Amino acid sequence: MTPNMGNIDRIVRVVVALLVAVLIVTNVLSGIWAWIAGILAVVFLATSAIGFCPLYLPFRIKTR
């Protein structure tokens, strides 16, 4: 797995994941939408941590 995410992309994903977490904790997001957003936030954090986004491969996107 060659990293295909740049620093700005990774930072934006972490910020979005933290924002989603705050919205869930403060009950702004609830129910099924909270679950969907929470799962997406976890995926954002995971891809940011490893620097690789598998969804970028078929489109040949590299932000690095």
C-alpha positions, 0 to 999 in steps of 0.5 A, a space after each residue: 500500500 503506497 500512501 496516496 493521501 497528502 497532509 491537507 487531505 489527512 488533516 481535513 478528514 481528522 477535523 471532519 471526524 472530530 466534528 461528527 463526534 462532537 455532533 453525536 455527543 451533543 445529540 445534534 445527530 441521533 438515530 440512524 444518521 448518527 450511526 452512519 456518520 459515526 462509521 464514516 468518521 471511524 473510516 476517515 480516522 483510519 484512512 488518515 492514520 495510515 495515509 491510504 484511501 482505497 477509494 482513490 485507487 480506481 479513480 487514480 487520485 493522489 493528493 500526496 
